[in-house]
């Protein structure tokens, strides 16, 4: 039920303030965001760090739900309103980090999100501080964002001892 309410609220917010008319400008960043989650699912298949529980879909369908609803709305709201000036940009990113981390914290309390294998809300907070600048970087300079994402992925795999050898 949590994700249904979240989705209705997010679609209403995105409908009002999202840049739907120019969605094509943001499509590659939406796909970048989605690709990151699909890679996460594949690389951590044997040892997941977090998992969504939408209560109406199971397994990969929970991730598909998030990837095809929440992530596009996030990009349509986040990218078009990105401000000029370092101070405003830092505050803007901080706002999004607080929003995402708060939603995850609430979802965890409501058992709609599980943190597993050593992952905590503090790791999510740190991850969000990296993710939002990477999304902006992807919009501006995609190749640098892919390089940065590779470094983040390798760091997470190493830090949490994800058995990637067993995946291949």
C-alpha positions in Angstrom: 0.0 0.0 0.0 2.9 2.3 0.7 4.1 2.3 -2.9 0.6 2.9 -4.2 0.3 6.0 -2.1 3.8 7.1 -3.0 3.1 6.6 -6.7 -0.2 8.5 -6.6 1.5 11.4 -4.7 4.5 11.3 -7.0 2.5 11.3 -10.2 0.4 14.2 -8.9 3.6 16.2 -8.1 5.2 15.2 -11.3 2.1 16.1 -13.3 2.0 19.5 -11.7 5.8 20.3 -11.7 7.5 17.8 -13.9 8.8 18.7 -17.3 6.6 16.2 -19.2 6.7 18.3 -22.4 10.4 17.8 -22.8 10.7 14.2 -21.5 12.8 13.3 -24.5 15.6 15.6 -23.2 15.7 13.5 -20.0 15.2 10.1 -21.5 18.9 9.1 -21.5 19.2 10.0 -17.9 16.0 8.1 -17.0 17.6 5.1 -18.8 20.9 5.6 -17.0 19.0 5.6 -13.6 17.1 2.5 -14.6 20.3 0.7 -15.9 22.0 1.4 -12.6 19.2 -0.4 -10.7 19.2 -3.3 -13.2 22.9 -3.7 -12.8 22.5 -3.6 -9.1 19.9 -6.4 -9.3 22.1 -8.5 -11.5 25.4 -8.0 -9.6 23.8 -8.5 -6.1 21.5 -11.3 -7.1 23.1 -13.7 -4.6 23.6 -11.1 -1.8 21.2 -8.2 -2.2 21.7 -5.1 -0.1 18.2 -3.8 -0.3 14.9 -4.9 -1.7 11.5 -3.3 -2.4 8.3 -4.9 -1.3 5.4 -3.2 -3.2 2.9 -5.7 -1.8 1.4 -6.2 -5.3 4.3 -7.4 -7.2 7.1 -9.8 -6.2 10.7 -10.3 -7.1 11.9 -8.5 -10.2 8.4 -7.0 -10.7 8.9 -4.8 -7.6 12.1 -3.4 -9.2 10.3 -3.0 -12.5 7.6 -1.0 -10.8 10.1 1.3 -9.2 12.2 1.6 -12.4 9.3 2.5 -14.7 7.3 4.8 -12.3 9.3 6.3 -9.5 12.6 6.8 -11.3 11.2 8.6 -14.4 9.2 10.9 -12.2 12.3 11.6 -10.1 14.2 12.7 -13.2 11.4 14.8 -14.6 11.3 16.7 -11.4 15.0 16.8 -10.5 16.8 17.7 -13.7 14.7 20.5 -15.1 14.7 22.5 -11.8 18.5 22.1 -11.2 19.6 25.6 -10.1 22.6 27.7 -11.1 25.3 28.5 -8.5 27.2 26.1 -6.3 25.5 27.0 -3.1 22.0 26.6 -4.6 23.1 23.3 -6.2 24.4 21.9 -3.0 21.1 22.8 -1.2 19.1 21.4 -4.0 20.9 18.1 -3.9 20.6 18.1 -0.1 16.9 18.5 -0.5 16.6 15.5 -2.8 18.9 13.4 -0.6 16.6 14.2 2.4 13.5 13.3 0.4 14.8 10.0 -0.9 16.4 9.0 2.4 13.2 9.9 4.3 11.0 7.9 1.9 13.3 4.9 2.3 13.3 5.3 6.1 9.5 5.4 6.1 9.2 2.5 3.7 11.6 0.5 6.0 9.4 1.3 9.0 6.4 0.1 7.1 8.2 -3.1 5.9 7.9 -2.0 2.3 11.7 -1.8 1.9 14.3 -4.2 3.4 17.9 -3.4 4.1 20.0 -6.6 4.0 23.5 -7.9 4.3 24.9 -5.0 6.2 23.2 -2.2 4.3 21.7 0.5 6.6 20.0 3.8 6.2 23.4 5.5 6.6 24.7 3.8 3.6 21.5 4.9 1.7 22.1 8.5 2.8 25.7 8.3 1.6 24.6 6.6 -1.7 22.0 9.3 -2.3 24.7 12.0 -1.8 26.6 10.3 -4.7 23.6 9.3 -6.8 22.0 12.7 -7.3 25.2 14.5 -8.5 25.8 11.5 -10.8 22.3 11.9 -12.3 23.0 15.6 -12.9 26.5 14.7 -14.3 24.9 12.2 -16.6 22.6 14.8 -18.0 25.5 17.1 -18.7 28.4 14.7 -19.4 27.2 11.1 -19.7 30.6 9.5 -20.1 31.9 11.0 -16.9 28.8 9.7 -15.1 29.3 6.2 -16.4 32.9 6.3 -15.2 31.8 7.6 -11.8 29.1 4.9 -11.6 31.7 2.2 -12.4 33.8 3.5 -9.5 30.8 3.5 -7.1 29.7 0.0 -8.2 33.1 -1.5 -7.7 33.4 0.2 -4.3 30.1 -1.2 -3.2 30.9 -4.6 -4.5 34.2 -4.6 -2.7 32.9 -3.0 0.6 30.0 -5.5 1.0 32.0 -8.5 -0.4 29.5 -9.2 -3.1 30.4 -12.6 -4.7 30.5 -11.5 -8.3 32.5 -14.6 -9.3 29.4 -16.7 -8.6 27.3 -14.6 -10.9 29.4 -15.2 -14.0 
